[in-house]
Amino acid sequence: MVPPPGDPNRPVAMSVEERARSWQAFVTDQRFDAPPRRSRKVWQRMVVGRFVVYHIAVLFDPPHGDQSFEKLEVYEVKHGKIVAEYDGQYVASGRPQRDGRR
């Protein structure tokens, strides 16, 4: 039973869309198997002949921020269409890593 108007225990009125968004956020936070939220940011795009190379960062929201990484994605394009995709190497700073020797 909903408390009468003016009662401090009465829920706040909200639209159907707003209620659905809050419910979805609640359900997502309660699921233990929910994948972490992530976004992709393109640092650099380079076109070399028929190849397009993207240097991207995959950023995870906290508490999974330490799982963020950078990588290269290479696409082969012919006549305006992607004909092949090569999953590139993971990079830390965009530069090759040295083995510690000088």
MOCORWO-V687746 format. One record per residue. N is the residue number from 1. SS is DSSP state (helix for helix, strand for strand, loop for the rest). PHI is phi in whole degrees, 0 to 359 (none if undefined). PSI is psi in whole degrees, -180 to 180 (999 if undefined). Layout:
# MOCORWO-V687746
n:N ss:SS phi:PHI psi:PSI
n:N ss:SS phi:PHI psi:PSI
This chain:
# MOCORWO-V687746
n:1 ss:loop phi:none psi:133
n:2 ss:loop phi:277 psi:132
n:3 ss:loop phi:298 psi:154
n:4 ss:loop phi:293 psi:162
n:5 ss:loop phi:302 psi:142
n:6 ss:loop phi:92 psi:-15
n:7 ss:loop phi:285 psi:131
n:8 ss:loop phi:295 psi:-18
n:9 ss:loop phi:274 psi:-2
n:10 ss:loop phi:288 psi:132
n:11 ss:loop phi:294 psi:153
n:12 ss:loop phi:288 psi:137
n:13 ss:loop phi:288 psi:136
n:14 ss:loop phi:211 psi:160
n:15 ss:loop phi:288 psi:166
n:16 ss:helix phi:297 psi:-43
n:17 ss:helix phi:296 psi:-42
n:18 ss:helix phi:294 psi:-40
n:19 ss:helix phi:294 psi:-40
n:20 ss:helix phi:296 psi:-41
n:21 ss:helix phi:296 psi:-44
n:22 ss:helix phi:294 psi:-38
n:23 ss:helix phi:295 psi:-43
n:24 ss:helix phi:298 psi:-42
n:25 ss:helix phi:297 psi:-41
n:26 ss:helix phi:297 psi:-46
n:27 ss:helix phi:295 psi:-42
n:28 ss:helix phi:297 psi:-40
n:29 ss:helix phi:291 psi:-29
n:30 ss:helix phi:279 psi:-21
n:31 ss:loop phi:282 psi:130
n:32 ss:loop phi:278 psi:-26
n:33 ss:loop phi:266 psi:10
n:34 ss:loop phi:292 psi:134
n:35 ss:loop phi:292 psi:147
n:36 ss:loop phi:294 psi:147
n:37 ss:loop phi:287 psi:140
n:38 ss:strand phi:217 psi:161
n:39 ss:strand phi:222 psi:160
n:40 ss:strand phi:243 psi:137
n:41 ss:strand phi:232 psi:128
n:42 ss:strand phi:274 psi:118
n:43 ss:strand phi:277 psi:-41
n:44 ss:strand phi:207 psi:143
n:45 ss:strand phi:233 psi:130
n:46 ss:strand phi:226 psi:136
n:47 ss:strand phi:250 psi:123
n:48 ss:strand phi:230 psi:101
n:49 ss:loop phi:62 psi:-123
n:50 ss:loop phi:267 psi:8
n:51 ss:strand phi:253 psi:141
n:52 ss:strand phi:241 psi:126
n:53 ss:strand phi:244 psi:129
n:54 ss:strand phi:247 psi:129
n:55 ss:strand phi:259 psi:109
n:56 ss:strand phi:240 psi:158
n:57 ss:strand phi:243 psi:132
n:58 ss:strand phi:256 psi:113
n:59 ss:strand phi:250 psi:125
n:60 ss:strand phi:261 psi:143
n:61 ss:loop phi:286 psi:152
n:62 ss:loop phi:302 psi:147
n:63 ss:loop phi:270 psi:14
n:64 ss:loop phi:259 psi:20
n:65 ss:helix phi:300 psi:-29
n:66 ss:helix phi:287 psi:-8
n:67 ss:helix phi:269 psi:-1
n:68 ss:loop phi:297 psi:149
n:69 ss:strand phi:206 psi:169
n:70 ss:strand phi:242 psi:150
n:71 ss:strand phi:204 psi:168
n:72 ss:strand phi:253 psi:138
n:73 ss:strand phi:238 psi:131
n:74 ss:strand phi:240 psi:129
n:75 ss:strand phi:238 psi:138
n:76 ss:strand phi:259 psi:127
n:77 ss:strand phi:240 psi:132
n:78 ss:strand phi:226 psi:129
n:79 ss:loop phi:55 psi:38
n:80 ss:loop phi:79 psi:8
n:81 ss:strand phi:234 psi:145
n:82 ss:strand phi:285 psi:123
n:83 ss:strand phi:253 psi:-19
n:84 ss:strand phi:206 psi:149
n:85 ss:strand phi:230 psi:129
n:86 ss:strand phi:244 psi:123
n:87 ss:strand phi:282 psi:118
n:88 ss:strand phi:279 psi:-176
n:89 ss:strand phi:277 psi:155
n:90 ss:strand phi:278 psi:137
n:91 ss:strand phi:232 psi:153
n:92 ss:loop phi:266 psi:-48
n:93 ss:loop phi:235 psi:2
n:94 ss:loop phi:92 psi:-5
n:95 ss:loop phi:244 psi:149
n:96 ss:loop phi:299 psi:144
n:97 ss:loop phi:273 psi:140
n:98 ss:loop phi:270 psi:157
n:99 ss:loop phi:275 psi:10
n:100 ss:loop phi:102 psi:-19
n:101 ss:loop phi:275 psi:151
n:102 ss:loop phi:249 psi:999
